[in-house]
Amino acid sequence: MASQKEILGHYLYNWFLGNNVGDPPKGIRKDYNLKGCSHSYWSDIVSVLQHLQIYIARPKIDAVIGCLEPQIPLSDFKSRIENLDNIDWGALVAVIIETTDLSPLLQLLVASGLICDLCTIVKERIIKDPDELAAHAGVDDNEWISQAWESTYYGEHHKNLLENITQCMGRSPYEHMAAIIQSSGFGKSRTVDEMATLVATIPMNIRDAQESNEGAYPPPDENITELFKFINSKVQNIDGAVHAFHQFFTILFRKFAKKVDTLPQSNGGLPVLLRNDLANPESRELFYETVCEEYRSRAYVTENFKHAIKELCGLIEKISPAEGDLISLVLYVDEAHTLTELKIGTTDSTLYDAMVKAASEYHNHQFFILFLSTSSELRRLVSPAKASRSAQKVANKVVAPFTEMPFDCHPELQDHNIKPNLLLKDIQEHRFITHFGRPLWASAFLGHNGDRETQIRKLAVTKLTGLPRASAILENSNRTPTLAVLDTLLNLEYSPAKIQTRKLIDEMVADNMRTAFSVPTDHTSMYSGYPSEPVLAEAALDTIQMITSPSCQEPMARLYNELSDDAKEALDVGQRGENVAKIILLRAYMAAVKQESPDSIKNDYSWRNGCSLITFLKQLTATTYHRTVMKSRPDTEVEGKCLDEAFENAWVRFTHFARGTDDSAMTTSMAWVAFVRGMAMIGWPAQDSVDLHIPVLLHKDEPITEGNMSGILVQVKLRRVRSKRSAVAVDADQLGYFPGPSNLRGSSPDETYKSRPYISLVMELSKPVTEKLPPSLVVNVTDNRKKVESEKQIQKTHGPLKMHYSRTSHPRYSLFFYGRSHRVYGCIPDDQSTQDAYNTLLNIGAVASSMINALPEGRDRKYIYQMKPFWTIGKDCFHWVEDEFLNDPASTGVEEESEEVLIGDNTSMDVDVDQPEGPFSTDLMDVSNN
């Protein structure tokens, strides 16, 4: 396989010549602008070097350096200038006169100290495949991988895979092949290896041998890898490559048939015998060595694909499938994306296309090929479809990739093994959180010796970001790792129809641990996301903590704002308020955990431990309002405990957000489960009254059960005018959040638990503005303004009103946070850059038109209204007519509301009122019981 220098060098050579080279490989900046670079780039540089015109060559050298990713470290500027003068230009000319790539130049730049050796970036490869188990992440002992491979396989995913293969087998050319696409750590290779005990299987791994030196497992079949490279060097077009693969398959099937002959006969045990034989490294190496030797010797040359079919039929006959079996033989190609990197001659086709096209000739037999990869490129059999007379017809016959791989498969999680009555100290152990998610985490924990937690946390950070160190995320021009970190924590939503979305999620599945859920039958898109994985969530929080500094006090907001334009366009802008709220809540949580972990080493906090609810609320709330919040009382009853007394033993524990899809997400039954996994819940799209649900363990020293759970129920608003508090405060009893006395959810009969307290938190994030732009609905507001003023007068005239309170069964502590700055939230730094970041993040525009907001500051907007770009109530638009209603000035008046924290009490919330005739708005009463 080509080295990283060769890959970059070949790409650069063609790129600077102006050739069509497709997407850049890892190591080349995607945003690099070639304007101004000569298309005869390489010939120019050779020419000037021959004449030793060093100063002419320098800008071209700089152009090469400039296009490299920031993750390839450069020497400092002074050293680069000095080293440029010391380059042996004559030696370079001698090497590159006949060269068709820039790798000699890259090597010279390394040797001259202009760039750091690519070998320092993961041993001559930019992090390219997340299946590398990163020695540079501090995980030096790779023996645990082989130990995990030999451990017991839990679950039935291998059986499900074989069943799916059987169901999709058809008579069309591409209905006997498919891809397994899934991100790193799901055990794709282990699953097909386990399936090999059920059906005769030819295993093949074509990973670059260098990756195995860096920790990837299982080891590759180096003979096959080199043979495919050899084939690629000899063929000039797709037909030649297809012919070469027919010859290869002919030899492979014949040699495998001979292996079947050498194994002892056993009733129904041949698959296991084959699997065990090829699990022996010496036997497997010898097998592929004989295949490759015969191919290279050209002792057997096929005329066409019929020879391969003949050998395949003979092999299947030897396997002796049971009557009625639709499949007798499986060939899987692990790390199949390697074939897509081998271009055939000067064509756009790859060796992957050739293998697929060759294998399509074997479709009338009980034979199936699987291509395993993290790359979603394999979900489309592009070239064969293009070559077909009816590409759409072929596409419809292609099998959708398999994505169903083990998740939450640890034996401790089987058969409903996680039951109520766990203790907080049990779920705080690092071992416990490795049980959840992909098998990688539990395997790593069981296989490692020494400081397992440190090793796994470093591994998880590297796998998530795809970077050698977390701090590089701020320097990297590729913002996909940034999006991966944010998505792991916030569970972002995307606009599915946009092309940008597809490109981003494909890249994150391949490089940043994003989970592929399913691929529809049209093969053009993929459903994916970041499900609840506590280990990965801690890695994301570790990354945020490591890049927090005086110059970057609010990393999540900064990272969000620095996303690429493609990423911003892909994200669902309708969720911006919820995303900001999630950032604020997580920042408060992190601050609280750090406050309660004074002995922790910097950047090494146990986020999974959780923190006191009281500490969390104090970190969330600006110091000015601490007493207001702590001494607030329930607004659903006349007498009640202060908040800090009611929740004095309460505990919160959430490292990430997970998405609900029905109303069970907003129940105490879900609360105890979410608390165990360390997650908070996001409401389903149709949910009106609750956006977020943070589980609360009421008594941290008592068992975790539904009866010991409550929650913080959060509603997020972006309205420019404050919502009516009684309308937006969350009513848990209306939601059915707590079970009734005889509910099947099993609430405790103890009266204490029937009246469990909870917190309603309304986060009004809209920024108070000096000028209020015209709203869309103004008629009722204008018509009723005098009526409201009259009601205020009634209040003054009649004095205090007699209230009758509507009691609910659970005490509700209602908190209202208005604003989005340090004046409201204690966890938001008091600096202008942070405030600007939040303002940009929310980007609340004008209701009437963005053109009004676009007017430079200081200019009078009334002159824009007078030009009538649209019609809206107010004297600026209707200055030319006399009409009391249309000239009403209130719609563009001054908004007096300020940033503050208010609480609800029993005089301003859900009330029935005995009062004089006429309407009365309880929200006219501003309450803040300090």
ABEGO torsion letter per residue (X at the ends): XBBAAAAAAAAAAAAAAGBBAEBBBBGBBAABBABGBBAAAAAAAAAAAAAGBAAAAAAAAAAAAAABBAABBBBBAAAAAAAAAABBAAAAAAAAAABABAAAAAAAAAAAGABBBAAABGGGBBBABAABAGAAAGBABAAAAAAAAABBBBEAAAAAAAAAAAAABBABAAAABBBBBBBBGAGAAAAAAAAAAABBBBBBBABBAAAAAAGBOBBBBAAAAAAAAAAAAABABAAAAAAAAAAAAAAAAAAAAAAAAABBBBBGAAAAAAAAAAABAAAAAAAAAAAAAAAAAGABBBABAAAAAAAAAAAAAAAGBBBGBABABBBBBBGAAAAAABBBEABABBAAAAAAAAAAAAAABBBBBBBBBABAAAABBAAAAAABABAAAAAAABBBBBABBBBGABAAABGGABBBGBBAAAAABAAAAAABEBAAAAAAAAABBEBAAAAAAAAAAAAAAGBABAAAAAABABAAAAAAAAAAAAGBBBBAABAAAAAAAAAAAAAAGBBBABBBAAGABBBBEBBBBAAAAAAAAAAAAAABBAABABAAAAAAAABBAAAAAABBAAAAAAAAAAAAAAAAAAAAAAAABAABBBGBBBAAAEBBAAAAAAAABBAAAAAAAAABBBAABABBBBAAAAAAABBBBBABBBBBABAAABBAAAAAAAAAAGBBBBBBAABAABABBBBBBABAABBBBAAABBBBBBBBBABABBBBAAAABBBAAAAGABBBAABAAGBBABAAAAABBBBBBBBBABBBBABBBBBABAAAAAAAAAAAAAAAAAAAAAEBBBBBBBBBABBBBBBBBBEABAAABAABBBBAAAAAAAAAAAGBBBAABAAAAABBBGBBAAAAAAAGABBBBEAAAAAABBBAAAABAAAABBBABBBBBBBBBAAABBBBBBBBBEBBBAAABBBBBX
